[in-house]
Amino acid sequence: DGSPSCGVDYTCFGNWYGSFENREDLDQTLASCKFDKGNGVFIDVLKEMLSENKIEDKVKVTALFAEEREKCLSILE
């Protein structure tokens, strides 16, 4: 969890405009990223599509975030 694309409960965002590959300002770019609660872009679209097709209650979208130990363990039960 925390991906700008696939984050479910958390995402990171910033002004990096695409790939990190071959960036001369990589340290500055990474330092400017923000981490916050919310969905990544792909997950936003996925949830929207599930809702449009009225199947959001049939497909559980969840994620694991290492700092939420109890949530991670509860999924294994």
N, C-alpha and C positions, 0 to 999 in steps of 0.2 A: 504494500500500500504506500502511496506517496508519489506514484508516477504521474507525470503531467498528462499522460494518455490514459493509463489504466487505473489510476487511483480511484478507490471506491469511497473511503471515508476521509482520506487525506490526499492532497495533491500538492505539487510545487509548480510555481509559475514565475515567469520573468520575461525579460525582453531579449531572448536569445535567438528567436526567429529561425528555428530549424535545427540542424545538426550542430553538434559540438566539434565535429571533425575539422582538423586543420585550422583551428581558431588561435590567433595570436593573443587574444584577450580572454583566454579561458578562465584564468583565476578571477578576473573581474566579473565575468559572466556568472560563474558559479557563486561568487560572493553576493551577487544581486538577486539570486533566486529566493523566493519566499515560499515557506511551507505553511499550509493552512488546511482547515477542514474544508472538504468539498470533493467533487468528482473530477476526474480527468476528462479530457475532451471525448475520448472514445466511450467511456462509461456514461457520460451525459447523453450521447447520441443513442447508445444501447438502451438506456432506461427510457428515453423518449420513444424509441421504436417499440419496446415492450408495452408501454402504455397505449400507444396508438393502436396496437393489435389486441389490446385488452387481455394481455397475458402476464402482466407484471406480478400478479399474485402467484403465478405458477413457476416463475423463474426467480430464484433467490440470488441476488447479486451481493456478494460479500467479499471481504478481503482479510488478510492477516497482517497485523502490524505488530512487530516484535515487542514494542513497549506496552501493548495491551495483552499481557500474559494470560489473564483469565479468559478473555475472548478466544484466544488461540487454543487454549486447552479445552474449552467448552465445545468447540467444533469437533474435537477428537472423540468426545463421549458418545 
